[in-house]
Amino acid sequence: MHVLVTGAGGMVGRKLVARLAAEPALFGTEVEKLTLVDVVEPPVPPSLQNMATALTLDLAAEGEADRIISGRPDLVFHLAAIVSGEAETDFDKGYAINLDGGRSLFDAIRREGIREPYCPRLIFASSIAVFGRPFPEKIGDEFFTTPLTSYGTQKAICELLLSDYTRKGIFDGIGLRLPTVCIRPGRPNKAASGFFSNIMREPLNGEEAILPVEDNVRHWFASPRATVGFFAHAARMDTSVLGARRALTMPGLSALVAEQIEALRRIAGEKTVALIRREPDPDIRKIVAGWPRDFDARRASELGFEAERSFEDIIRIHIEDELEGASA
Amino acid sequence: MHVLVTGAGGMVGRKLVARLAAEPALFGTEVEKLTLVDVVEPPVPPSLQNMATALTLDLAAEGEADRIISGRPDLVFHLAAIVSGEAETDFDKGYAINLDGGRSLFDAIRREGIREPYCPRLIFASSIAVFGRPFPEKIGDEFFTTPLTSYGTQKAICELLLSDYTRKGIFDGIGLRLPTVCIRPGRPNKAASGFFSNIMREPLNGEEAILPVEDNVRHWFASPRATVGFFAHAARMDTSVLGARRALTMPGLSALVAEQIEALRRIAGEKTVALIRREPDPDIRKIVAGWPRDFDARRASELGFEAERSFEDIIRIHIEDELEGASA
């Protein structure tokens, strides 16, 4: 099977490709050819060197989507996007990458299928940013999408295109509304959501981290491992049961910051927790207050998608996958 | 005030412009300049000849949206669209006119505002086609948009753009999800929904009409007069109460075909009703079965939008507005 991954250089993209190399059966496939695409050269796992092509390109640029689709991948993971903060400050770039980039890819698949019958499976990384406050206590599967950011708007639009193109038989699309990925590996970044990971990851490394909000803030999480698992499940699942509704809110764990901290205490002890420094930031508090806190992701759960059920599991996965089984 | 109407040559566009000429106060404005745009030359009401410009152009064509926005209209009615059936059979044309046409207009407003501060009110004709079955008994204001046609997809995408551009201060947008307009004046057309009007209009003209579905089919209606009233109300309302949720399901009348016929009987008598010929059409039945039947359009009602409350009112309005007060 020929697999294409856009945004293959990003955090989720790299983990997805690594997992595809290590456990192709999890994706219900054997990888015979792999095309990795990103705006910076994406890394290729050593075991896939002989079958992989890494391309540096901008999907929205004239002809580029046609170029990668001409290879007729059977399975497409479309992860390429600029993040929420950048899409908000750079309006043109957000729409160019997050909307036009996706549409270019979708239209290239359509053109290829007109040339010669073709209908790949396409799995799109959407986001809970398609929702905007005010919310019900738990956001259900039929709640409307009223994004409060350009990023969320662009994701919601791609979901609509995905369903329509699927209905027309252009591809077999599934949109995955991902929870906030936690614990993100790597160094702290400037995303407003970064602290949810920072206050776990940095103390586990023996370093201080800043908590800019109150302990009673609630949010919606999945580990990087569960996130890659969503893509794998979407690749192998029977899509005939989806009907016309192709965007799925992924399951996740709704947890308070206090519960995150309590889980950290149980796993790594008081000394580790003491590295969390409370430094309230009214700007971050205000941003976070607009975010979803809890979902009833019944449909995806019934379809077999799975996330963690406790924050301790999320911490353990981080220790296993990022710290080779040992915390500081 | 400078008013721009796109799709000014269509049925709703012509009625809107006529009403704007006759009752500008209803729109909360005095018209000083009027720009009418359509792909075929739109008619200009005699009383507005000296202040109106009629333009024949395609909004999605390079530079055309900039050309009409350079006149800096204060109030924009964006009605231009190709209809559901055509958008479904001509995929490229549907996306070009219904999505790219709207986005071109929105982006032209943005560019004009970057050149020199500018924030017109923009009222967009959306549709209940943004919803797709299965539905609840009554579709509420927070039900999700899962269109089952390319037309509905394009309308739902424009709603998302409208909210995001409004949030960014580019314009002050309102999207009106219009009920099926009934009784449509003119000759029968080939739209699958045409019979809802045909079975009223043709008998009132002393002519036979075909009913292709059962009497227990339920649908959602507003008269042409109420429809123009929605646009007028949206033009004059206080939009600060809308917040970020800019797409409104308009109020309407949920009626059975049997109730339509009973209303016709009460107003025009048995002889008129006898002109309705039952000729079941499985294709039309199947299409209609996928359409919304009833809404709880509470939010728009609370905001002051009004539709008819009985089908007799809808028939009387048709007789007053189209038949100069007399039926055959």
Interface residues (C-beta under 8 A of the other chain):
Chain A: F91 R110 G132 E142 F143 F144 T145 T146 P147 L148 S150 T153 A156 I157 L160 L161 S163 D164 R167 K168 A244 R245
Chain B: F91 R110 G132 E142 F143 F144 T145 T146 P147 L148 S150 T153 A156 I157 L160 L161 S163 D164 R167 K168 A244 R245
